């Protein structure tokens, strides 16, 4: 029996390299079990504009030590973010709450899929302590999808938000949430905790949902963001998509229009990068000039803030971008 292990940077198997290793133990450590029977996709060579500096600076190590000491999970590590070196050098980290195991299996995502562990009831305090130790002015909190929970983890998001507010009153809080699909009342709980920014990514254009994000619904996600504004107009809303998944330019422009109809303030557009050969293929690498064009068009459509570049990610430069977002709103309300 051939067993393909979906691992990026390390092989955690205690008997790695031993052909007699227990295959049952190996199966338990497969990161994406649902993808193992899929054919391997080709991996396009990355162009020069995708290159990033490898992490390893003293400040990066200090950030890593704090995250490890608090036994926290970051999306920077779990999703294999290319910007981890730059962000952790600045002591910026995006905390991923509710564990490291997702109940969904999106074709683009490197976060582990499986049956999650119970919630860590101490996690709100741990995250708040880490934010205080890092001295963050702006923090981003995201999570795995927890379809197994009655509220999708909404109350846990609210508890983390309140804990950070108490420990670091001067820190602005940005949350990047799942879609809370079929979780009535969940969104209201999260919004009541009053994060400064509510982010939920549409991820791709509607025509690609069936293959890229099959567990989600495009118009549900759009309506979720619109509903945030209805519940609390003071909260900034934010959403992002990836390109290079087979979409066409007119589809991207239509997503911009859909977002503006939902009064979304901040748009991010970044290049999709294929985590492994088992994940969705990169259809092409979008050029920096094309990203600049998307950004220009998006601003003309009325977004307060737009970040569009090959290495743009939801939480990349989040603190700096929040300051620009706030200034943009103040400029139009004077």
Secondary structure, 3 states (H helix, E strand, C coil): CCCCCCCCCCCCCCCCCCCCCCHHHHHHCCCCHHHCCCCCCCCCCCCHHHCCCCCCCHHHHHHHHHHHHCCCCEHHHHCCCCCHHHHHHCCCCEEEECCCEECCCCCCCCCEECCCCCCCCCHHHHHHHHHHHHCCCEEEEEECCCCCCCCCCHHHHHHHHHHHHHHCCCCEEEEECCCCCCCCCHHHHHHHCCCCEEECCCECCHHHHHHHCCCCCHHHHHHHHHHHHHHCCCCEEEEEEEECCCCCHHHHHHHHHHHHHCCCCEEEEEECCCCCCCCCCCCCCCCHHHHHHHHHHHHHCCCCEEEECCCCCCCCCHHHHHHHHHHHHHHHHC
